[in-house]
Amino acid sequence: MEISFILFVIAVIFVSQSVKVVPQQHAWVVERLGKYTGTLMPGLNFLVPFVDKVAYKHLLKEVPLDIPSQVCITRDNTQLQVDGILYFQVTDAMRASYGSSNYIMAISQLAQTSLRSVIGKLELDKTFEERDIINAQVVQAIDEAALNWGVKVLRYEIKDLTPPKEILHAMQQQITAEREKRALIAASEGRRQEQINIATGEREAFIARSEGEKQAAINQAQGEAAAILTVAEANAQAIERVAAAIRQPGGDQAVQLKVAEKAVDAYSKVAADATTTLIVPSNMTEVAALVGSAMKMVQGQKVVGD
């Protein structure tokens, strides 16, 4: 019974030493008599009992590594408290086992020194504006050295940049001054644009009024010209009709009668005015003489017209 129990214990030890089940996203480094012999991949693996042993176990997932906060000095001699986080992944289990005694500490120390070097090349204002550039340069510097450690640095992110209180207060005052400056500039630009709009509106209104007055004057002149032309044409037609009527038989007698009527009408209007003194010729034949003179003028115009 004791022998069976001993054999069972030996079998259990033999199986535990020879059969290894590696989880997914893990890599186990195997040594045979103290020398690297291979890397066990996820799944069921078999070893030589008491000859092979699992020396190192590595996680192949992406690992976040918090970088301790540190003080960095910028190009313009300003101190900054910088806090960041690094993401890395083991890509070569053999190098991660034998390339460095502690690759996590090595990565952390290299990240700190690289960050101080990058920030030392920038001025204070640039450190806030160029975080992406700082992150990329830190990753590049660490990644070149981490190749011998079997580690791939994926990215680095700055969590916080904290300047001294005095610098922070001065920066806040500068930001306030810049905002007030932009507000004043915006207000002045608004007033300038308002004055430009008012001047433009007045100019356009003046042009519109002048154009309206010009068009009104043109229309009035054209109307007066048309009226004068119409009156002239009417007078010409009347004169032509009178001349034509005079040439007709009995025209002279009609003219004499018309002139006599006009003369009598003129005397009657003068006589109707109480304030006017009317002197009647002693010889009424003078009226006939007046009519005769008028007829002679009409006849003379007729001869010239012929």
C-alpha distance (Angstrom), angle and dihedral (degrees) to the residues before:
residue distance angle dihedral
M1 . . .
E2 3.74 . .
I3 3.79 90.2 .
S4 3.81 91.0 52.6
F5 3.77 91.3 50.3
I6 3.78 90.7 49.6
L7 3.79 91.3 49.5
F8 3.80 90.0 49.2
V9 3.78 91.7 52.0
I10 3.81 90.8 48.2
A11 3.81 90.3 49.9
V12 3.80 91.6 50.6
I13 3.80 91.1 49.3
F14 3.80 90.5 46.5
V15 3.83 92.5 51.5
S16 3.79 93.2 45.1
Q17 3.76 90.4 51.6
S18 3.80 96.9 44.6
V19 3.83 103.6 37.1
K20 3.80 119.4 63.7
V21 3.82 127.1 175.3
V22 3.82 112.1 -159.6
P23 3.83 116.7 -158.0
Q24 3.79 122.2 -128.5
Q25 3.84 115.7 -81.7
H26 3.80 91.5 20.9
A27 3.78 132.4 109.1
W28 3.81 125.3 -162.8
V29 3.79 122.5 -159.7
V30 3.83 114.7 -141.5
E31 3.80 125.0 -154.4
R32 3.79 124.0 -164.5
L33 3.76 112.1 -153.8
G34 3.81 89.7 -20.4
K35 3.83 96.1 -47.9
Y36 3.80 127.0 106.9
T37 3.77 109.3 -103.2
G38 3.80 106.1 163.9
T39 3.78 151.0 -44.3
L40 3.77 122.2 -96.3
M41 3.79 114.1 -134.2
P42 3.85 124.9 -151.4
G43 3.78 113.3 -66.8
L44 3.83 136.6 38.9
N45 3.80 115.9 -18.0
F46 3.83 133.5 175.5
L47 3.80 127.3 -143.9
V48 3.79 135.2 -174.0
P49 3.79 105.2 -102.2
F50 3.78 117.1 -116.1
V51 3.81 89.5 0.9
D52 3.81 103.3 64.5
K53 3.77 122.5 46.8
V54 3.79 136.4 176.6
A55 3.80 103.8 -111.4
Y56 3.86 101.4 174.3
K57 3.77 136.0 18.6
H58 3.81 120.0 -159.0
L59 3.78 133.2 -171.4
L60 3.81 112.5 -136.2
K61 3.81 96.0 -162.8
E62 3.80 124.0 105.0
V63 3.79 107.9 -84.8
P64 3.84 125.0 -156.6
L65 3.79 113.7 -142.3
D66 3.78 120.1 -165.9
I67 3.80 110.2 -139.1
P68 3.81 111.5 -145.4
S69 3.79 116.6 -112.1
Q70 3.79 114.3 -97.6
V71 3.81 140.9 176.1
C72 3.82 116.1 -108.1
I73 3.79 127.2 -172.8
T74 3.79 118.5 -139.1
R75 3.79 127.4 -143.7
D76 3.81 91.1 -94.5
N77 3.83 91.2 53.0
T78 3.80 97.7 -102.8
Q79 3.78 120.8 143.7
L80 3.77 119.2 -128.1
Q81 3.79 129.1 -171.1
V82 3.82 104.5 -140.1
D83 3.78 126.6 -168.2
G84 3.80 123.2 -178.6
I85 3.79 147.6 160.9
L86 3.81 129.0 -134.6
Y87 3.82 128.6 -153.7
F88 3.81 119.0 -155.6
Q89 3.80 140.3 161.0
V90 3.80 133.6 -154.4
T91 3.81 108.8 -119.3
D92 3.83 101.0 167.0
A93 3.79 115.9 39.3
M94 3.83 94.2 -170.4
R95 3.85 93.8 54.3
A96 3.79 91.3 42.2
S97 3.81 87.4 56.2
Y98 3.79 99.9 44.8
G99 3.82 105.2 17.6
S100 3.79 95.5 73.8
S101 3.74 135.4 10.2
N102 3.79 89.9 -133.8
Y103 3.78 114.2 7.4
I104 3.82 93.3 179.2
M105 3.80 92.1 59.6
A106 3.80 90.1 42.8
I107 3.79 91.8 53.6
S108 3.80 92.3 46.9
Q109 3.82 93.6 50.1
L110 3.79 92.4 45.1
A111 3.80 90.9 50.0
Q112 3.80 90.8 54.3
T113 3.80 95.1 48.0
S114 3.82 92.3 44.9
L115 3.80 91.1 49.8
R116 3.80 92.2 51.4
S117 3.79 89.9 49.3
V118 3.82 94.2 50.1
I119 3.81 95.3 45.5
G120 3.81 90.7 46.7
K121 3.81 88.3 64.8
L122 3.83 94.2 54.6
E123 3.78 134.2 70.1
L124 3.79 120.7 -121.6
D125 3.82 96.4 -99.9
K126 3.80 92.0 48.5
T127 3.80 92.9 54.9
F128 3.80 90.2 64.7
E129 3.80 93.9 43.7
E130 3.82 99.5 44.2
R131 3.78 105.2 45.9
D132 3.79 91.6 132.7
I133 3.81 91.0 54.7
I134 3.82 91.4 48.6
N135 3.81 91.3 50.0
A136 3.80 92.4 48.8
Q137 3.81 93.9 48.9
V138 3.81 92.4 48.9
V139 3.81 91.2 50.4
Q140 3.80 91.2 48.7
A141 3.81 93.2 50.2
I142 3.83 93.6 47.9
D143 3.79 95.2 42.1
E144 3.80 93.5 57.2
A145 3.81 92.2 55.3
A146 3.81 95.9 38.1
L147 3.81 93.3 62.2
N148 3.82 89.7 82.7
W149 3.78 89.2 52.3
G150 3.81 95.0 55.3
V151 3.80 90.8 -115.9
K152 3.81 129.9 125.4
V153 3.81 116.2 -152.6
L154 3.79 107.0 -145.2
R155 3.82 103.2 -176.2
Y156 3.78 145.6 -28.5
E157 3.78 125.0 -142.8
I158 3.79 128.2 -166.8
K159 3.77 107.6 -135.9
D160 3.78 98.5 -172.6
L161 3.80 141.5 2.2
T162 3.79 112.6 -162.9
P163 3.81 120.3 -177.6
P164 3.82 122.0 -166.5
K165 3.79 117.2 -75.4
E166 3.81 92.6 -108.8
I167 3.80 92.2 53.0
L168 3.79 91.5 44.3
H169 3.82 91.0 52.0
A170 3.81 91.1 48.4
M171 3.81 90.2 49.5
Q172 3.80 91.1 51.4
Q173 3.81 90.3 50.7
Q174 3.80 89.9 49.5
I175 3.80 91.5 50.3
T176 3.82 90.4 49.0
A177 3.81 90.9 49.9
E178 3.80 91.4 48.9
R179 3.79 91.5 50.8
E180 3.81 91.7 48.8
K181 3.79 89.5 48.5
R182 3.81 91.5 51.5
A183 3.81 89.8 47.8
L184 3.82 91.9 52.3
I185 3.78 91.5 46.7
A186 3.80 90.9 49.1
A187 3.82 91.1 49.6
S188 3.82 92.5 48.9
E189 3.78 90.9 47.2
G190 3.80 88.8 51.4
R191 3.81 92.1 51.3
R192 3.79 91.4 46.4
Q193 3.79 91.7 50.1
E194 3.81 89.9 47.3
Q195 3.81 91.4 53.8
I196 3.79 90.6 46.6
N197 3.80 90.6 51.0
I198 3.82 92.0 48.6
A199 3.82 92.3 48.3
T200 3.79 91.2 46.5
G201 3.80 91.2 49.8
E202 3.80 92.6 48.9
R203 3.79 91.5 48.2
E204 3.79 92.5 49.2
A205 3.83 90.4 46.8
F206 3.82 91.4 50.0
I207 3.80 90.9 48.9
A208 3.80 90.6 48.6
R209 3.84 91.8 49.5
S210 3.80 92.2 47.4
E211 3.78 91.0 48.2
G212 3.79 89.7 49.9
E213 3.82 92.7 48.5
K214 3.79 89.9 46.9
Q215 3.79 92.0 51.3
A216 3.81 91.0 45.6
A217 3.82 91.0 52.1
I218 3.79 90.4 48.0
N219 3.77 91.4 49.4
Q220 3.82 91.8 47.6
A221 3.81 92.0 48.8
Q222 3.76 91.4 47.9
G223 3.80 89.9 48.9
E224 3.81 92.7 49.8
A225 3.79 91.1 46.6
A226 3.78 90.7 49.6
A227 3.83 90.5 48.7
I228 3.82 92.6 49.2
L229 3.78 90.4 47.7
T230 3.80 91.3 49.0
V231 3.84 92.3 49.3
A232 3.79 91.1 46.9
E233 3.79 91.8 49.8
A234 3.84 90.2 48.1
N235 3.82 91.4 49.8
A236 3.77 91.1 47.7
Q237 3.79 91.2 50.2
A238 3.82 90.3 47.9
I239 3.80 91.9 50.1
E240 3.78 91.3 47.5
R241 3.81 90.8 50.5
V242 3.82 91.9 47.9
A243 3.80 90.9 49.1
A244 3.78 90.6 48.1
A245 3.78 90.6 48.8
I246 3.82 91.9 50.8
R247 3.81 90.7 54.8
Q248 3.77 90.6 56.3
P249 3.86 119.7 93.0
G250 3.79 109.5 -83.1
G251 3.79 91.8 18.9
D252 3.80 93.8 123.3
Q253 3.80 92.3 54.5
A254 3.79 90.2 48.9
V255 3.79 90.8 52.2
Q256 3.82 91.2 48.6
L257 3.77 90.1 50.7
K258 3.79 92.0 48.3
V259 3.80 93.0 49.2
A260 3.80 90.7 47.8
E261 3.81 89.6 51.4
K262 3.77 91.5 51.1
A263 3.80 91.7 48.7
V264 3.80 92.6 49.2
D265 3.79 90.3 45.8
A266 3.81 91.1 51.3
Y267 3.84 91.3 50.4
S268 3.78 90.5 47.9
K269 3.84 92.7 52.2
V270 3.77 91.4 48.9
A271 3.79 91.1 48.1
A272 3.82 91.4 49.8
D273 3.81 91.5 60.1
A274 3.84 107.2 89.1
T275 3.79 93.0 -159.7
T276 3.77 93.2 55.5
T277 3.77 122.1 85.7
L278 3.77 111.3 -141.1
I279 3.79 119.8 -153.8
V280 3.77 111.6 -161.7
P281 3.80 115.7 -156.5
S282 3.77 113.7 -112.3
N283 3.74 88.8 -134.0
M284 3.80 110.0 54.8
T285 3.78 88.9 -166.6
E286 3.75 86.0 83.1
V287 3.81 87.7 75.4
A288 3.74 89.5 56.1
A289 3.80 87.9 47.2
L290 3.80 88.6 53.3
V291 3.77 90.4 51.1
G292 3.78 90.4 47.9
S293 3.80 91.8 51.4
A294 3.77 90.5 51.5
M295 3.79 91.1 50.3
K296 3.79 90.7 51.4
M297 3.82 89.8 54.2
V298 3.79 90.9 49.2
Q299 3.80 91.4 48.7
G300 3.80 90.4 48.0
Q301 3.82 91.1 53.9
K302 3.78 88.8 48.1
V303 3.81 92.2 53.4
V304 3.80 91.3 48.9
G305 3.78 90.3 48.6
D306 3.80 90.9 51.9
